[in-house]
Amino acid sequence: MLPMKTAIHENEILALEDGKTIGKIEFALQDNTLSILHTYAYESGKGIGSILMQAALSFAEEHHYTILPVCSFAQEYLRKKGLMQ
């Protein structure tokens, strides 16, 4: 098994393992705001959602985007990291 990787394709951040998509974040970009609309992990207990959120945070930081967490997973992740109240 290869390590999990992430890739950005159109309006999605994909989690890939052995060349297979195992999760994704769907997002929208508008006025320098990255809205995280949905987070999907196709297998539970592997930390896929957290890896996707880390990739989303890195992508937003690199491009100076503000994050708007629309989906409940993104909201909870940011709360746990102390990045949102």
A tleap script that builds the chain and sets N, CA, C and O, in Angstrom:
source leaprc.protein.ff14SB
mol = sequence {
  NMET LEU PRO MET LYS THR ALA ILE HIE GLU
  ASN GLU ILE LEU ALA LEU GLU ASP GLY LYS
  THR ILE GLY LYS ILE GLU PHE ALA LEU GLN
  ASP ASN THR LEU SER ILE LEU HIE THR TYR
  ALA TYR GLU SER GLY LYS GLY ILE GLY SER
  ILE LEU MET GLN ALA ALA LEU SER PHE ALA
  GLU GLU HIE HIE TYR THR ILE LEU PRO VAL
  CYS SER PHE ALA GLN GLU TYR LEU ARG LYS
  LYS GLY LEU MET CGLN
}
set mol.1.N position { 0.841 -1.178 0.000 }
set mol.1.CA position { 0.000 0.000 0.000 }
set mol.1.C position { 0.892 1.250 0.000 }
set mol.1.O position { 1.791 1.372 0.832 }
set mol.2.N position { 0.646 2.157 -0.916 }
set mol.2.CA position { 1.383 3.414 -0.998 }
set mol.2.C position { 0.788 4.426 -0.034 }
set mol.2.O position { -0.373 4.299 0.354 }
set mol.3.N position { 1.569 5.437 0.363 }
set mol.3.CA position { 0.996 6.462 1.244 }
set mol.3.C position { -0.094 7.250 0.510 }
set mol.3.O position { -0.097 7.361 -0.716 }
set mol.4.N position { -1.001 7.783 1.296 }
set mol.4.CA position { -2.084 8.586 0.753 }
set mol.4.C position { -1.530 9.903 0.218 }
set mol.4.O position { -0.665 10.521 0.840 }
set mol.5.N position { -2.031 10.324 -0.930 }
set mol.5.CA position { -1.633 11.588 -1.535 }
set mol.5.C position { -2.881 12.425 -1.773 }
set mol.5.O position { -3.997 11.908 -1.741 }
set mol.6.N position { -2.690 13.709 -2.011 }
set mol.6.CA position { -3.807 14.570 -2.370 }
set mol.6.C position { -3.491 15.258 -3.691 }
set mol.6.O position { -2.330 15.459 -4.046 }
set mol.7.N position { -4.542 15.610 -4.401 }
set mol.7.CA position { -4.405 16.313 -5.675 }
set mol.7.C position { -5.605 17.233 -5.841 }
set mol.7.O position { -6.712 16.921 -5.401 }
set mol.8.N position { -5.369 18.364 -6.480 }
set mol.8.CA position { -6.460 19.296 -6.753 }
set mol.8.C position { -6.825 19.165 -8.216 }
set mol.8.O position { -5.973 19.261 -9.100 }
set mol.9.N position { -8.101 18.946 -8.454 }
set mol.9.CA position { -8.613 18.777 -9.816 }
set mol.9.C position { -9.921 19.558 -9.915 }
set mol.9.O position { -10.903 19.228 -9.250 }
set mol.10.N position { -9.923 20.598 -10.753 }
set mol.10.CA position { -11.076 21.473 -10.914 }
set mol.10.C position { -11.516 21.979 -9.549 }
set mol.10.O position { -10.723 22.638 -8.876 }
set mol.11.N position { -12.740 21.704 -9.103 }
set mol.11.CA position { -13.219 22.200 -7.806 }
set mol.11.C position { -13.255 21.098 -6.759 }
set mol.11.O position { -14.167 21.039 -5.934 }
set mol.12.N position { -12.253 20.228 -6.801 }
set mol.12.CA position { -12.169 19.140 -5.837 }
set mol.12.C position { -10.731 18.963 -5.356 }
set mol.12.O position { -9.773 19.185 -6.096 }
set mol.13.N position { -10.613 18.562 -4.111 }
set mol.13.CA position { -9.345 18.092 -3.576 }
set mol.13.C position { -9.546 16.597 -3.362 }
set mol.13.O position { -10.441 16.179 -2.628 }
set mol.14.N position { -8.714 15.806 -4.004 }
set mol.14.CA position { -8.869 14.357 -3.973 }
set mol.14.C position { -7.853 13.719 -3.038 }
set mol.14.O position { -6.705 14.156 -2.968 }
set mol.15.N position { -8.276 12.692 -2.326 }
set mol.15.CA position { -7.373 11.840 -1.555 }
set mol.15.C position { -7.180 10.579 -2.383 }
set mol.15.O position { -8.148 9.928 -2.775 }
set mol.16.N position { -5.921 10.242 -2.646 }
set mol.16.CA position { -5.596 9.107 -3.516 }
set mol.16.C position { -4.724 8.104 -2.781 }
set mol.16.O position { -3.807 8.469 -2.045 }
set mol.17.N position { -5.031 6.835 -2.997 }
set mol.17.CA position { -4.222 5.757 -2.434 }
set mol.17.C position { -4.112 4.671 -3.495 }
set mol.17.O position { -5.127 4.201 -4.010 }
set mol.18.N position { -2.914 4.278 -3.817 }
set mol.18.CA position { -2.676 3.290 -4.875 }
set mol.18.C position { -3.355 3.703 -6.185 }
set mol.18.O position { -3.844 2.856 -6.932 }
set mol.19.N position { -3.380 5.021 -6.456 }
set mol.19.CA position { -3.975 5.537 -7.684 }
set mol.19.C position { -5.493 5.583 -7.687 }
set mol.19.O position { -6.101 5.935 -8.697 }
set mol.20.N position { -6.104 5.235 -6.578 }
set mol.20.CA position { -7.560 5.179 -6.473 }
set mol.20.C position { -8.049 6.321 -5.572 }
set mol.20.O position { -7.446 6.597 -4.535 }
set mol.21.N position { -9.141 6.983 -5.970 }
set mol.21.CA position { -9.721 8.045 -5.153 }
set mol.21.C position { -10.425 7.416 -3.958 }
set mol.21.O position { -11.307 6.571 -4.113 }
set mol.22.N position { -10.015 7.848 -2.742 }
set mol.22.CA position { -10.618 7.297 -1.531 }
set mol.22.C position { -11.365 8.365 -0.729 }
set mol.22.O position { -11.907 8.082 0.340 }
set mol.23.N position { -11.388 9.586 -1.250 }
set mol.23.CA position { -12.127 10.661 -0.601 }
set mol.23.C position { -11.950 11.945 -1.373 }
set mol.23.O position { -11.086 12.051 -2.244 }
set mol.24.N position { -12.786 12.930 -1.041 }
set mol.24.CA position { -12.647 14.219 -1.724 }
set mol.24.C position { -13.334 15.324 -0.936 }
set mol.24.O position { -14.229 15.086 -0.126 }
set mol.25.N position { -12.881 16.533 -1.207 }
set mol.25.CA position { -13.548 17.747 -0.760 }
set mol.25.C position { -14.033 18.442 -2.017 }
set mol.25.O position { -13.279 18.612 -2.976 }
set mol.26.N position { -15.291 18.841 -2.007 }
set mol.26.CA position { -15.822 19.682 -3.073 }
set mol.26.C position { -15.792 21.116 -2.565 }
set mol.26.O position { -16.236 21.396 -1.451 }
set mol.27.N position { -15.265 22.026 -3.388 }
set mol.27.CA position { -15.171 23.418 -2.956 }
set mol.27.C position { -15.574 24.362 -4.071 }
set mol.27.O position { -15.665 23.979 -5.237 }
set mol.28.N position { -15.816 25.615 -3.683 }
set mol.28.CA position { -16.112 26.682 -4.639 }
set mol.28.C position { -15.194 27.849 -4.302 }
set mol.28.O position { -14.890 28.094 -3.134 }
set mol.29.N position { -14.762 28.558 -5.316 }
set mol.29.CA position { -13.921 29.746 -5.139 }
set mol.29.C position { -14.672 30.971 -5.629 }
set mol.29.O position { -15.192 30.997 -6.744 }
set mol.30.N position { -14.719 31.987 -4.772 }
set mol.30.CA position { -15.331 33.248 -5.178 }
set mol.30.C position { -14.754 34.353 -4.309 }
set mol.30.O position { -14.729 34.243 -3.083 }
set mol.31.N position { -14.292 35.413 -4.950 }
set mol.31.CA position { -13.759 36.587 -4.242 }
set mol.31.C position { -12.723 36.216 -3.180 }
set mol.31.O position { -12.810 36.670 -2.039 }
set mol.32.N position { -11.752 35.398 -3.553 }
set mol.32.CA position { -10.683 34.958 -2.653 }
set mol.32.C position { -11.177 34.184 -1.439 }
set mol.32.O position { -10.493 34.124 -0.418 }
set mol.33.N position { -12.363 33.592 -1.547 }
set mol.33.CA position { -12.895 32.746 -0.484 }
set mol.33.C position { -13.033 31.329 -1.008 }
set mol.33.O position { -13.654 31.088 -2.043 }
set mol.34.N position { -12.443 30.394 -0.272 }
set mol.34.CA position { -12.536 28.972 -0.576 }
set mol.34.C position { -13.648 28.400 0.302 }
set mol.34.O position { -13.467 28.220 1.506 }
set mol.35.N position { -14.788 28.118 -0.304 }
set mol.35.CA position { -15.919 27.538 0.428 }
set mol.35.C position { -15.830 26.025 0.351 }
set mol.35.O position { -15.866 25.450 -0.737 }
set mol.36.N position { -15.714 25.382 1.502 }
set mol.36.CA position { -15.669 23.922 1.549 }
set mol.36.C position { -17.112 23.439 1.662 }
set mol.36.O position { -17.761 23.604 2.695 }
set mol.37.N position { -17.597 22.840 0.579 }
set mol.37.CA position { -19.008 22.488 0.471 }
set mol.37.C position { -19.326 21.103 1.017 }
set mol.37.O position { -20.316 20.926 1.728 }
set mol.38.N position { -18.496 20.124 0.690 }
set mol.38.CA position { -18.729 18.740 1.115 }
set mol.38.C position { -17.385 18.050 1.312 }
set mol.38.O position { -16.427 18.298 0.580 }
set mol.39.N position { -17.336 17.184 2.312 }
set mol.39.CA position { -16.161 16.343 2.549 }
set mol.39.C position { -16.627 14.896 2.537 }
set mol.39.O position { -17.553 14.523 3.259 }
set mol.40.N position { -15.979 14.088 1.713 }
set mol.40.CA position { -16.331 12.670 1.597 }
set mol.40.C position { -15.108 11.815 1.883 }
set mol.40.O position { -14.030 12.058 1.340 }
set mol.41.N position { -15.278 10.818 2.735 }
set mol.41.CA position { -14.251 9.798 2.957 }
set mol.41.C position { -14.912 8.463 2.648 }
set mol.41.O position { -15.909 8.106 3.275 }
set mol.42.N position { -14.374 7.730 1.698 }
set mol.42.CA position { -15.006 6.486 1.255 }
set mol.42.C position { -14.686 5.307 2.162 }
set mol.42.O position { -15.273 4.235 2.022 }
set mol.43.N position { -13.747 5.505 3.099 }
set mol.43.CA position { -13.431 4.493 4.111 }
set mol.43.C position { -13.286 5.230 5.437 }
set mol.43.O position { -12.663 6.291 5.488 }
set mol.44.N position { -13.846 4.691 6.493 }
set mol.44.CA position { -13.740 5.360 7.790 }
set mol.44.C position { -12.517 4.875 8.563 }
set mol.44.O position { -11.995 3.789 8.311 }
set mol.45.N position { -12.075 5.692 9.500 }
set mol.45.CA position { -10.989 5.317 10.393 }
set mol.45.C position { -9.584 5.457 9.843 }
set mol.45.O position { -8.629 5.026 10.488 }
set mol.46.N position { -9.432 6.051 8.660 }
set mol.46.CA position { -8.105 6.193 8.055 }
set mol.46.C position { -7.594 7.624 8.102 }
set mol.46.O position { -6.476 7.895 7.663 }
set mol.47.N position { -8.402 8.552 8.632 }
set mol.47.CA position { -7.978 9.938 8.695 }
set mol.47.C position { -8.069 10.670 7.365 }
set mol.47.O position { -7.416 11.695 7.170 }
set mol.48.N position { -8.870 10.152 6.458 }
set mol.48.CA position { -8.976 10.730 5.121 }
set mol.48.C position { -9.485 12.168 5.189 }
set mol.48.O position { -8.945 13.055 4.527 }
set mol.49.N position { -10.520 12.394 5.988 }
set mol.49.CA position { -11.084 13.744 6.109 }
set mol.49.C position { -10.062 14.739 6.626 }
set mol.49.O position { -9.981 15.863 6.130 }
set mol.50.N position { -9.290 14.339 7.607 }
set mol.50.CA position { -8.270 15.239 8.172 }
set mol.50.C position { -7.175 15.541 7.146 }
set mol.50.O position { -6.719 16.680 7.043 }
set mol.51.N position { -6.759 14.541 6.399 }
set mol.51.CA position { -5.742 14.765 5.365 }
set mol.51.C position { -6.274 15.709 4.294 }
set mol.51.O position { -5.550 16.581 3.815 }
set mol.52.N position { -7.537 15.534 3.921 }
set mol.52.CA position { -8.148 16.438 2.948 }
set mol.52.C position { -8.216 17.867 3.484 }
set mol.52.O position { -7.936 18.821 2.758 }
set mol.53.N position { -8.585 18.010 4.747 }
set mol.53.CA position { -8.665 19.355 5.333 }
set mol.53.C position { -7.282 19.998 5.419 }
set mol.53.O position { -7.152 21.202 5.194 }
set mol.54.N position { -6.253 19.223 5.739 }
set mol.54.CA position { -4.896 19.763 5.763 }
set mol.54.C position { -4.504 20.262 4.373 }
set mol.54.O position { -3.878 21.313 4.236 }
set mol.55.N position { -4.876 19.503 3.349 }
set mol.55.CA position { -4.586 19.925 1.974 }
set mol.55.C position { -5.354 21.195 1.624 }
set mol.55.O position { -4.814 22.077 0.957 }
set mol.56.N position { -6.601 21.298 2.065 }
set mol.56.CA position { -7.409 22.490 1.801 }
set mol.56.C position { -6.811 23.714 2.496 }
set mol.56.O position { -6.756 24.797 1.914 }
set mol.57.N position { -6.364 23.538 3.741 }
set mol.57.CA position { -5.740 24.651 4.473 }
set mol.57.C position { -4.451 25.098 3.790 }
set mol.57.O position { -4.195 26.296 3.673 }
set mol.58.N position { -3.647 24.154 3.345 }
set mol.58.CA position { -2.401 24.488 2.649 }
set mol.58.C position { -2.685 25.218 1.337 }
set mol.58.O position { -2.025 26.205 1.013 }
set mol.59.N position { -3.662 24.732 0.593 }
set mol.59.CA position { -4.052 25.349 -0.679 }
set mol.59.C position { -4.534 26.787 -0.429 }
set mol.59.O position { -4.148 27.706 -1.150 }
set mol.60.N position { -5.369 26.973 0.586 }
set mol.60.CA position { -5.889 28.302 0.910 }
set mol.60.C position { -4.763 29.238 1.341 }
set mol.60.O position { -4.718 30.395 0.923 }
set mol.61.N position { -3.859 28.738 2.172 }
set mol.61.CA position { -2.745 29.569 2.640 }
set mol.61.C position { -1.835 29.962 1.475 }
set mol.61.O position { -1.414 31.114 1.376 }
set mol.62.N position { -1.542 29.027 0.616 }
set mol.62.CA position { -0.654 29.277 -0.519 }
set mol.62.C position { -1.214 30.354 -1.461 }
set mol.62.O position { -0.459 31.132 -2.044 }
set mol.63.N position { -2.536 30.389 -1.599 }
set mol.63.CA position { -3.172 31.334 -2.510 }
set mol.63.C position { -3.808 32.533 -1.789 }
set mol.63.O position { -4.467 33.362 -2.417 }
set mol.64.N position { -3.607 32.615 -0.478 }
set mol.64.CA position { -4.142 33.719 0.343 }
set mol.64.C position { -5.664 33.772 0.298 }
set mol.64.O position { -6.254 34.850 0.239 }
set mol.65.N position { -6.296 32.594 0.327 }
set mol.65.CA position { -7.754 32.505 0.356 }
set mol.65.C position { -8.238 32.444 1.798 }
set mol.65.O position { -7.556 31.914 2.676 }
set mol.66.N position { -9.407 32.987 2.024 }
set mol.66.CA position { -10.121 32.819 3.284 }
set mol.66.C position { -10.950 31.553 3.154 }
set mol.66.O position { -11.498 31.275 2.088 }
set mol.67.N position { -11.045 30.784 4.232 }
set mol.67.CA position { -11.832 29.548 4.189 }
set mol.67.C position { -13.211 29.787 4.789 }
set mol.67.O position { -13.342 30.362 5.870 }
set mol.68.N position { -14.227 29.340 4.078 }
set mol.68.CA position { -15.604 29.349 4.563 }
set mol.68.C position { -16.044 27.894 4.660 }
set mol.68.O position { -16.331 27.268 3.639 }
set mol.69.N position { -16.101 27.343 5.877 }
set mol.69.CA position { -16.480 25.931 6.029 }
set mol.69.C position { -18.003 25.776 6.010 }
set mol.69.O position { -18.672 26.060 7.003 }
set mol.70.N position { -18.534 25.333 4.900 }
set mol.70.CA position { -19.975 25.133 4.767 }
set mol.70.C position { -20.364 23.769 5.342 }
set mol.70.O position { -21.371 23.657 6.042 }
set mol.71.N position { -19.586 22.749 5.056 }
set mol.71.CA position { -19.937 21.403 5.536 }
set mol.71.C position { -19.598 21.246 7.018 }
set mol.71.O position { -18.672 21.875 7.531 }
set mol.72.N position { -20.361 20.401 7.682 }
set mol.72.CA position { -20.210 20.229 9.132 }
set mol.72.C position { -18.856 19.621 9.495 }
set mol.72.O position { -18.299 19.960 10.540 }
set mol.73.N position { -18.314 18.735 8.662 }
set mol.73.CA position { -17.005 18.154 8.974 }
set mol.73.C position { -15.938 19.236 8.988 }
set mol.73.O position { -15.111 19.280 9.899 }
set mol.74.N position { -15.949 20.110 7.987 }
set mol.74.CA position { -14.960 21.195 7.919 }
set mol.74.C position { -15.106 22.121 9.122 }
set mol.74.O position { -14.104 22.549 9.697 }
set mol.75.N position { -16.333 22.431 9.507 }
set mol.75.CA position { -16.569 23.285 10.674 }
set mol.75.C position { -15.989 22.652 11.933 }
set mol.75.O position { -15.292 23.316 12.700 }
set mol.76.N position { -16.271 21.374 12.147 }
set mol.76.CA position { -15.784 20.673 13.339 }
set mol.76.C position { -14.259 20.556 13.324 }
set mol.76.O position { -13.620 20.736 14.360 }
set mol.77.N position { -13.679 20.261 12.185 }
set mol.77.CA position { -12.226 20.163 12.066 }
set mol.77.C position { -11.579 21.486 12.455 }
set mol.77.O position { -10.621 21.502 13.228 }
set mol.78.N position { -12.087 22.584 11.932 }
set mol.78.CA position { -11.508 23.899 12.228 }
set mol.78.C position { -11.715 24.277 13.689 }
set mol.78.O position { -10.844 24.913 14.282 }
set mol.79.N position { -12.845 23.902 14.282 }
set mol.79.CA position { -13.065 24.141 15.716 }
set mol.79.C position { -12.033 23.389 16.553 }
set mol.79.O position { -11.437 23.953 17.471 }
set mol.80.N position { -11.828 22.110 16.230 }
set mol.80.CA position { -10.872 21.291 16.991 }
set mol.80.C position { -9.445 21.834 16.871 }
set mol.80.O position { -8.657 21.719 17.810 }
set mol.81.N position { -9.115 22.419 15.729 }
set mol.81.CA position { -7.790 22.993 15.525 }
set mol.81.C position { -7.677 24.405 16.097 }
set mol.81.O position { -6.606 25.008 16.039 }
set mol.82.N position { -8.770 24.939 16.647 }
set mol.82.CA position { -8.759 26.278 17.218 }
set mol.82.C position { -8.744 27.374 16.163 }
set mol.82.O position { -8.330 28.499 16.442 }
set mol.83.N position { -9.191 27.055 14.958 }
set mol.83.CA position { -9.193 28.018 13.870 }
set mol.83.C position { -10.578 28.629 13.643 }
set mol.83.O position { -10.756 29.479 12.772 }
set mol.84.N position { -11.548 28.186 14.434 }
set mol.84.CA position { -12.904 28.684 14.300 }
set mol.84.C position { -13.612 28.503 15.645 }
set mol.84.O position { -13.346 27.549 16.376 }
set mol.85.N position { -14.501 29.418 15.952 }
set mol.85.CA position { -15.250 29.284 17.214 }
set mol.85.C position { -16.575 28.626 17.012 }
set mol.85.O position { -17.325 28.440 17.971 }
savepdb mol mol.pdb
quit
